[in-house]
Amino acid sequence: REDPENDRYYSCKYDESKTLRECLEMFVLTDDNLNNPPGTMTGYNNEAFDILAEVAVQKTGMDNFGEIFQKYIAGPLGMDSTTYDCPIVKSTQEKPGVAWGLCSTGNDFPKFVQMLSKDGMSPSGERVLTKNAVYQMFSHGGGSALNTGDLLWGGHLPFYATRCYPRLVKGALKNMVPELGDLALPLTSVAGYGLGTMFFLGNFGEIFGHAGSTGGIWLVAPGRFAIYLTWMASSSIAPEVAGGTYTLIADILNAFENASTFTVENSLGVEDGSEQIEICGGQDMYVDLFSQLGISSFEPLTPTLKCPGDEQRLSATEVHPLSAAFDVTGFPFHLL
């Protein structure tokens, strides 16, 4: 999408003489574009949402997906400053970048996140999505296709935004930083992927959400909290700023997690039979990266924050011995 001259689909999509359907039929819905046989592997991509947009147009008989979004989502939620007419990313109502081309605000988009956290109900009590629709977003939704966060980006894009991880892999970053070749680290915070939703392992339970290289991240911890964090930094334009942003997100999320409580009740008739879940599910459940590295936040691993035209500002936090090696990668976040 950022290099349409070398991408036939996006070159077509940005051509005003072509329709979205024509571009999909010529450059997406062809056997030549299959990376894996249908139904075998879940892969991270944007074009699938463009296909869904065209299906929605055919199903509703409306003129374009932008109108559908306004009628069924933005309107009922009162998202008056949100639209797919977003020139800065070449998105329009007729040919939207469904997965990445929505222009919104820090006041508007939290209404969508609140709706998801309330099982499809708007903050004012109006039903926007069915409870089953939200459930499907928060489930794998890929049938029998292999679905794992480790393979979401082909197993080569580390992304750390949480404290807990399914597993550690020795040499996970060795191709990027030889100094880390003997160290066991996670591949990604994303434990799985649903219908447009990333699955994260929270400190005390599963968290659903989605991160973006520009704009913000939304997170829903069912029954506990919902967050929308917004900023203005693109990894493709200012990676040194965007990378630091994800470090802050990880620490903000950890603070929210530690401030919330999550208990389970047993049915054995024991007096006061509820107990709080341990961090990362307790011993031998999931990996607590903070304990592994002897840290209480990600800040010691990324002690500098670079701003365009500004000098580096050093953190007051004591620097971790591995910080120099992580700095070579921009602590993977820069790659998003």
C-alpha positions in Angstrom: 0.0 0.0 0.0 3.0 2.3 0.6 4.7 1.3 -2.7 1.9 1.1 -5.3 4.4 1.3 -8.2 5.6 -2.2 -7.2 2.2 -3.6 -6.2 -0.3 -4.2 -8.9 -3.3 -4.4 -6.6 -2.6 -1.1 -4.9 -1.7 0.6 -8.2 -5.1 -0.5 -9.4 -6.8 0.5 -6.2 -5.4 4.0 -6.4 -6.5 4.3 -10.0 -9.8 6.3 -10.0 -10.9 4.7 -13.3 -11.0 1.2 -11.6 -13.6 -0.1 -9.1 -12.6 -2.0 -6.0 -14.3 -5.1 -7.4 -12.3 -4.9 -10.6 -9.0 -4.6 -8.7 -9.9 -7.6 -6.4 -10.8 -9.8 -9.3 -7.6 -9.0 -11.3 -5.0 -9.0 -8.6 -6.3 -10.7 -5.4 -8.9 -13.4 -6.1 -6.6 -15.5 -8.3 -4.9 -18.8 -7.7 -1.5 -17.2 -8.4 -1.9 -15.1 -5.2 -2.3 -18.1 -2.9 0.5 -18.6 -0.4 -1.1 -21.7 1.1 -4.0 -23.9 0.1 -7.3 -22.5 1.4 -8.2 -23.4 5.0 -4.7 -24.5 6.0 -2.9 -21.4 7.4 -3.9 -18.1 9.0 -1.8 -15.2 7.6 -1.8 -11.6 8.5 -3.0 -9.5 5.6 -5.1 -6.4 4.7 -6.6 -7.5 1.4 -9.1 -10.0 3.0 -10.9 -7.0 4.6 -11.3 -5.4 1.2 -12.9 -8.6 0.0 -15.3 -8.5 2.9 -16.1 -4.8 2.1 -17.2 -5.8 -1.5 -19.2 -8.7 -0.1 -21.0 -6.3 2.3 -21.8 -4.0 -0.6 -23.3 -6.8 -2.7 -25.2 -8.1 0.3 -26.7 -4.8 1.4 -27.2 -3.2 -2.0 -25.7 0.0 -0.7 -23.4 2.1 -2.8 -20.2 1.5 -1.0 -18.6 0.2 2.2 -18.2 3.7 3.6 -21.9 4.2 3.7 -22.4 0.8 5.3 -19.9 1.7 8.1 -21.6 5.0 8.7 -25.1 3.4 8.9 -24.4 0.4 11.0 -21.4 1.4 13.1 -20.4 5.1 13.2 -23.9 6.5 13.2 -25.3 4.4 16.1 -22.1 5.0 18.1 -22.1 8.8 17.5 -18.7 8.6 15.9 -19.3 11.8 14.0 -15.6 12.5 13.2 -14.8 9.1 11.8 -14.8 8.3 8.1 -13.2 6.2 5.4 -12.7 9.3 3.4 -9.1 9.7 4.6 -6.9 11.3 2.0 -3.6 11.0 3.9 -3.7 7.2 3.4 -5.6 7.4 0.0 -8.7 5.8 1.5 -12.2 6.7 0.2 -15.8 5.6 0.9 -15.8 3.8 -2.5 -12.4 2.2 -2.2 -11.6 2.1 1.5 -8.5 0.7 3.1 -10.8 -1.3 5.4 -8.0 -2.6 7.6 -6.0 0.6 7.9 -7.7 3.6 6.1 -10.1 4.8 8.8 -9.7 8.5 9.9 -10.9 8.9 13.5 -10.2 10.8 16.7 -9.1 10.0 20.2 -12.7 10.9 21.3 -14.5 8.9 18.7 -12.7 5.5 18.5 -13.0 4.7 22.2 -16.8 4.4 21.6 -16.1 1.4 19.3 -13.9 -0.2 21.9 -16.5 0.4 24.7 -19.1 -1.3 22.4 -16.9 -4.4 22.0 -16.4 -4.5 25.8 -20.1 -4.4 26.3 -20.9 -7.3 24.0 -22.1 -5.1 21.2 -24.0 -2.5 23.1 -23.2 1.2 22.6 -22.4 3.3 25.7 -25.9 4.7 25.4 -27.5 1.2 25.5 -28.3 0.8 21.8 -27.4 -2.6 20.3 -24.8 -2.1 17.5 -23.5 -5.7 17.0 -25.0 -9.0 18.2 -23.3 -10.7 21.1 -22.5 -13.5 18.7 -20.8 -11.1 16.3 -18.5 -9.9 19.1 -17.9 -13.5 20.1 -16.8 -14.4 16.6 -14.4 -11.4 16.6 -12.9 -12.8 19.8 -12.5 -16.4 18.5 -10.2 -17.8 15.9 -12.8 -18.0 13.2 -10.5 -19.7 10.8 -12.0 -23.2 10.9 -9.2 -25.8 10.9 -6.5 -23.5 9.6 -3.3 -23.3 11.6 -3.5 -20.2 13.7 -0.6 -19.2 15.9 0.9 -15.8 16.8 4.4 -17.2 16.2 3.7 -17.7 12.6 1.5 -14.7 12.1 4.2 -12.7 10.4 6.2 -15.7 9.2 8.0 -16.1 12.5 10.4 -13.2 11.8 8.7 -10.1 13.3 9.2 -9.8 17.1 6.6 -7.8 18.8 6.6 -7.3 22.6 3.8 -5.5 24.2 2.9 -7.7 27.2 4.5 -9.3 30.2 3.2 -12.9 29.7 4.1 -15.2 26.7 3.2 -18.7 25.6 6.8 -19.8 25.2 10.4 -18.7 24.9 12.5 -19.6 21.9 16.3 -19.7 22.1 17.9 -17.5 19.6 14.6 -15.8 18.6 16.5 -12.6 17.7 19.8 -14.1 16.6 19.3 -13.1 12.9 18.8 -9.5 13.9 21.2 -9.3 16.9 23.9 -12.0 17.1 24.6 -10.9 20.7 21.2 -12.3 21.6 21.8 -15.7 19.9 22.0 -17.7 23.1 19.2 -15.9 24.9 15.7 -17.4 25.0 13.1 -14.8 24.2 9.5 -14.7 23.0 8.7 -14.3 19.3 5.6 -12.2 19.8 3.0 -11.0 22.3 0.3 -12.2 19.9 -0.8 -15.6 21.0 -3.4 -16.0 18.2 -5.5 -14.1 15.7 -9.3 -13.9 15.3 -11.5 -12.1 12.8 -9.5 -8.9 12.9 -8.5 -9.3 16.5 -5.2 -10.1 18.1 -5.1 -12.4 21.2 -2.8 -11.4 24.0 -1.9 -13.1 27.3 -2.6 -10.6 30.0 -1.2 -10.8 33.5 -4.5 -12.3 34.8 -6.4 -13.5 31.7 -6.8 -13.2 28.0 -6.9 -9.8 26.4 -8.3 -9.0 22.9 -7.2 -6.1 20.8 -5.2 -4.8 17.8 -2.1 -2.8 17.4 -1.3 -0.5 14.6 1.8 1.2 13.2 0.0 4.5 13.0 -2.8 5.8 15.2 -3.3 3.7 18.3 -4.0 0.4 19.9 -7.3 -0.9 21.4 -7.5 -3.6 24.1 -10.4 -5.3 25.8 -9.9 -7.4 29.0 -13.4 -9.0 29.4 -15.0 -8.1 32.7 -12.1 -5.9 33.8 -11.2 -3.0 31.5 -11.1 -1.6 28.0 -8.4 0.7 26.7 -7.8 2.8 23.6 -4.4 4.5 23.5 -3.8 6.9 20.7 -0.8 8.7 19.4 0.6 10.2 16.1 3.7 8.4 15.0 4.2 6.1 12.0 6.8 3.3 12.0 7.3 4.0 8.3 8.0 7.7 8.8 9.4 8.0 12.3 10.4 4.5 13.5 12.5 5.8 16.4 9.4 7.4 17.9 6.9 4.7 17.0 9.2 2.1 18.6 9.3 3.9 21.9 5.6 4.2 21.9 5.1 0.4 22.0 7.4 0.3 25.0 5.2 2.7 26.8 2.1 0.7 25.8 3.6 -2.4 27.4 4.2 -0.6 30.6 0.8 1.1 30.6 -0.9 -2.2 30.0 1.1 -3.8 32.9 0.0 -1.0 35.2 -3.7 -1.5 34.2 -3.3 -5.2 34.8 -1.7 -4.8 38.2 -4.5 -2.4 39.2 -7.3 -4.8 38.3 -8.3 -7.9 40.1 -9.5 -11.2 38.6 -10.8 -14.0 40.8 -12.3 -17.4 40.2 -14.7 -19.2 42.4 -14.7 -23.0 43.1 -17.9 -25.0 43.7 -16.5 -27.2 46.5 -18.5 -25.5 49.2 -15.4 -24.0 50.7 -16.0 -20.8 52.8 -14.6 -17.8 50.9 -13.9 -20.1 48.0 -12.6 -17.4 45.5 -9.0 -16.9 44.8 -7.1 -14.4 42.7 -5.3 -15.7 39.6 -1.6 -15.5 39.8 0.5 -13.5 37.3 0.7 -15.3 33.9 -1.5 -18.0 35.3 0.9 -19.1 38.0 3.9 -21.5 37.9 4.3 -23.5 34.7 1.3 -21.9 33.0 2.8 -19.1 30.9 6.2 -17.4 30.9 6.6 -14.1 32.9 9.3 -12.3 30.8 9.8 -9.7 33.6 10.8 -12.4 36.0 13.0 -14.0 33.4 14.9 -10.8 32.7 14.7 -9.4 36.3 12.8 -6.3 35.4 9.6 -4.6 36.6 9.0 -2.7 33.3 10.4 -2.6 29.7 11.9 0.8 30.4 15.4 -0.5 31.5 15.7 -2.2 28.1 14.9 1.0 26.1 16.5 3.8 28.1 16.4 6.4 25.3 13.5 8.1 23.5 14.5 9.9 20.3 12.4 12.7 19.0 12.9 14.2 15.5 15.2 17.2 15.8 15.7 16.7 19.5 18.5 15.2 21.6 18.1 11.8 23.3 16.5 12.0 26.7 17.9 9.6 29.1 15.6 7.8 31.5 16.2 7.9 35.2 15.8 4.1 35.3 18.9 2.0 35.8 19.8 0.5 32.4 19.5 -3.2 31.9 22.7 -5.1 30.8 20.9 -6.2 27.6 19.7 -2.7 26.6 22.5 -2.1 24.2 21.7 -5.3 22.3 18.0 -4.5 22.2 18.7 -1.0 21.0 20.2 -2.5 17.8 16.7 -3.7 16.9 14.9 -0.7 18.3 13.5 -3.3 20.7 11.6 -4.9 17.7 8.7 -2.4 17.9 10.3 -0.3 15.2 9.6 -3.0 12.7 5.8 -2.7 12.8 
